[in-house]
Amino acid sequence: MSDNSEHGTADENGAEGANDTGGTNSTRGANSTRGAKGKRSRGGRSSGQPRRLRIGEHAFDLTRPDKVLFPDDGLTKADLVAHYHAVARRALPELRGRPVMMERHPDGIGGRPLMQKNAPDYFPDWVPLAEVAKEGGTVTHVVCDNAATLAYLAGQAPVTPHRWLSRADRPDHPDRLVFDLDPSTPADDPAAAFADVRWAAHRTCELLDEFGLPARLMTTGSRGLHVIVPLDRAADFDTVRAFAREAADLLVARHPDRLTTEPRKEDRGDRLYLDTLRNGYAQTAVAPYAVRAKPGAPVATPIATDELDDPDLRADRWTLTTIADRRAAPNPWPSGSLRGRSLRTARKRLAKLR
């Protein structure tokens, strides 16, 4: 299953689908026009009095902080806000300047999600926004440029932020390319199933090394793993998507019994799916350190290449309650490691290999 959730319903604040096309932008602030009112949780129990939070230069009221969002785990809205505040230092470099789609679960993860693009008009005026083109108009996204915005969003029950692969100032030119490695069939033993993902990630990294491109790895918190290539924004989405598909096709040609690019599940068999479809305008990928709306509250977590050799590695290895130890360890994506690279030489090398 793709990690870029495209299901859900539109709400009164303008949640939309995930396939808008177009391309221009401007960044502006929104006017705060109405505030959220406190409610009572199901069964008549209070979800707690609002809490005034100050993060950096900004302050906001966290309403219903004791509202349980993960019923099997007892995790609340306050727990979610605390997580995003704690991971902000590592998460923000991959969020700054990017439009964000909000996967909202106002009634907890047991309800149907709202996939929301448009920023509601009641958001504080200090929340950065970006207006980008879509087919037939524009849409105004939130942009997470600071820790306060990231925490504030969590307080609105967007459990998972999904980020664009381009930045708002040049939305047609991505600075990230993503290979989504997705098991085609579930297994009773998650670690055994993930062994195929680990193997495929190794093969993908080896191919990228042939092209002279760096690879950064991240567990998705769902079922698979992302192999991410930082780009210099010279190529447009059409060029990047074509390169990603041709690279994936080469991997399939080398390993036809284990890998596939077939979009239809019934045509994949037991082969692992190399998904390159998210490399397009307005498509999104789960953000690093984002919590997934699943029991246990798994977290999408950056990893180092050598961690692929760990047989205990799984897509949901780290959770909201265990990620603190991970934050205390050295950053697998250190500052400067995500410098964008050109596809020019890589495309020439790919052409010779095909």
N, C-alpha and C positions, 0 to 999 in steps of 0.2 A: 504494500500500500504506500502511495506517495506520502511524503511528510508535508507537502504543501496542500493542506486541507482545502478542498474547494466545495465542500458541502456546507449546509447550514442555511439559515434564512436571513433575509434582509430585515433590519429593524428600523425604528423611527428615525435613527440618526444616519441612515444612508449606507448600511452594509451592502456591498455589491459583490459580484462574481469576480473571478481571478484572471480574466482574459481580456482586459481592456487594452486597446492599442492606441498609439499616438506618440507625442513626445515633446513637450516643452514644460517649463516649470518656473515658479517664483516662490520664494519663501516669505512667509508673513506670520503675524500673530493673530490669534483669534480673540474675540471679546467674550469675556465671561458673562453669560446672560441668565443662567439659572443654576441653582445648586441642587445636589442630590439630597433627598429627604430620607431620614432614617426609617427603616421598616422593621417588621418583626419576622423572625424566621418561621419556617413551617412548624406548626404545632403550637404557635403562640409564644414561643420563647424568644426573649430578646437576643439580638445579635451583638449587643454591647453598645455602650455610648461612643460617639465619635471621639477620635483621638487626633489631637493637633500634632502634626509632624513637621519638623523643619529639616531640610536637607540642603546644605549649602546656603544659597541666597534665597531659596524658595520655601514656602510653607503651604500646607494644605491639610484639610480635615479628612481623615480616613474614617469613612462611615461604615457601620456594621462590621467592625474589625473581627468579631468572633463568628462571623458567618462561615460555616463549614463548606469548603469547596471540594474537598476530597473526603467523602463520608467514610470510606473504608479505613482511612488513615487518620481521621480527626484533624486534618490540616485546614487552617482557616485563612481568611483573606489577610489577616495580619501576618501569618507565617509566609504567605506569598510575597507580600510587600517587603518583609525583612530579607527574604532571599534575594530579590532583585536589587535591593540596596547593597547587600553584601557583595554581590558579584559585579557591581557596576564598573569597577576599575578595569576588570578584564573584558566585560561584555561591550562596553561603550565603543572601543575602537572599531568593532564590526557593525556598529549601529549608526554612528555619527554620519549625518548627511544623507541617510537613506530613508526613503518612504517606508513606512511600516504598516502591515496589515495586522489587525488585532483579532485574535481568536478568543472571543468572549464567552464566558460560562457564568452568567449572573446567578443561575440557580445551582451551581456546582457542576461537576463533570458528568453527572448522570443525565443532565439535560442535553438538548440539542444545541450545538454551538452556534454563535452568531459570528460570521466572518465579516468583519467590518473594516472598510477602507476609510470612509469619510470621517473626519474628526468631528465629534459633536460640538455644538455651539456653546455648551456650558463649560468646556475645558478652560482652565485659567489662561490668561493672555501670555504667560511666560512659557507655555508649552510650544515648542517650535513646530511649524507646519510647513508643508510644501505642496503647492498646487501643480499637478502634472496632468498632461493631456491623456485623454482616453478617447475612444471612438465616439464622436458626437458631442464632445464637451471636455470637462476637466473634473478631476477629483482631488480633494484636499486631504492629504495624509498627515498623520503625526510623524515627526522626525525625532528620534531619541538622541539628543545631543548632550544630555547631562543626566546625572544620577537621580535628580528630583523627578524628571519626566519619566524615567523608567519605573521608579517607585510609584508615582502617581497613576500610571497606566495600570499597574498591578492592583491598585486600589479600586479600579473600575471593573475588575474581574476579567480583563484579558489575560488568561492564564499563560498563553503562548504568543509572543511576538514573532511574526514572520517578516523577514527583511527582503527588500529588493536586492538584486545583484548589481545594481548601478546606484549612483548617487544623484540627488535631486538636481544638481547643477548641470549634469550631462546625462539625462536619464536614458538616452539611446545607446550609451557607451558603457558597458559593464566593466567593473574592476574585479569581478569574481566570476569564475567558471566553476560549475558544480557537476560532478558525477555522483548520482545518487545510487548506491549499491543496495538493492532491495531483494531479499529472499523471495522466491516465487511461491513457496509453499511453507506453511507453518510446521513446526516440529515439536514433539513432546519435550525434547531437551534443547532449551534455548541456546546453551553454550555450544552444542554440537551443530545446530543450525547456523550459528554465527561463525563457525569455522569456515564455511564457504564464503562468507562476507570478508573475513580476514584474508583468505587466500586471494579473492578478487581484488581487494585493496592493494595487496602486494603487487599483483600483475599490473594494475592501473598505475601505481607509483613507478614501477619499472619502465613502463611505456613513456610516461611523462619525463622520466630521466633521459630517455633516448632523444626526446625533443628538446632537452635543455630547460625544462620547466620545473619549478618547485611544486611540491604537493603538501597541503595541510589537511589533516584528518580530524574528523569529529564524529563521535557517536551521535545518533539522532534522538536518542531517548525513546524511539518508537521500535522499529524493527531492523533498521539498516545503519549505514555509515555513509558520510559524505566525504568525498575527495575533492578538495577545493584548490583551485589555481588562482593566485592573485595576478591581475592583469593591469596594464598601464593605461587602459581606456582609449587606446588608439583605434581599436577595432569596434565596429558596431555589433548589435545583437545578432544580425543575420550572419555575419562572419564568424562570430564566436559559436553560435549554435551549430553552424555547419561543421566547424572544426571539431566540436565535441562529438557530434554524431559520427563523423568519419573516424575519429580516434576510437570510439566505442565499436564501430564496425570492424576495425582492424583487430581489436581485442577478441571479438567474437570469432573472426576468421582464424585466429591463433588457437582459440579454445572453444570450438563449436559445441562440444559436449557439456560445457559447464557454464557458458555465458550466452546471453541473448539480449537483443534490443527489441524484441517483440512487445508492443504495447498491450496486446490482448493476453490476459492471464491464461486463457485456455490454450494458447499457442506456445507457452513458455516451458511447459513440462516442469522438470525439477531444476532447470537452469536458472542461474541468478540473473536478475534483470538489471542491465546498465541503463539507467534512466537519465537522459540528457535533455528532456523536454522543458525543464524549468529554466533553461538558458534562453529566455525570451523576454521581451519588453513586458513589464508589469507582473511577471511571474515572481514568485517569492520562494525563499528557503527558510527553514527554521533557524532562528538566531542562536549563536553560541550562548550557552548557559540558560537557555529558555527551558521552562518547565513544561512538560507535556501533560495533556489532559487525560491521564491514565492512572489507574490505581497504583499507589506507591509514589506518585509524583516524580517520575524519572526526569532527568535533566540532560539536555543535549550538551555534550562535553568534549572540548578539544582534547586530542591525544597526540603523543609523539609517535613517529613511525615505528620505533622499536616496540611499542606496546601492542602492535599487531601480532606479535609472537606470544602474547599472553593467552593461554587457552581459556582463561576465565573471563576474558573480555566479552561483553555483550552490549547491545544497543542501549539497554537500560541499566548499565552497570552502576551509575551514580544517580542518586535521588536528591530531592530537596533536603532530606534529613541526613544525608551522608556526604554531600558536596563540600562541606566545610574542610574536611581533610584534604580534598583535592585542591581547594583554594590555597591551602597552606604550603602545598608542594610547588616546586618550580613551574613557571608558566610554560606549557608545551608550545605556545605561540609567542615567543618573546618579542619585544618591541623591535621593529625593523625586519622581522622575518617575513612579513607580508608585503614587501615592496613589489609593486606591480611589474610584470614582465610583458614584453612584446610577443605576439603570436607570429610575427613575420618569419623568423627562422624556423619555428616549430612547424608552421604550415608547409614550408619547403621540405623539411625532413619527413613529414607525414606523407607528402606526395610521392616521395621516393620509395617509401615502404609499402605503399598500397599496391 
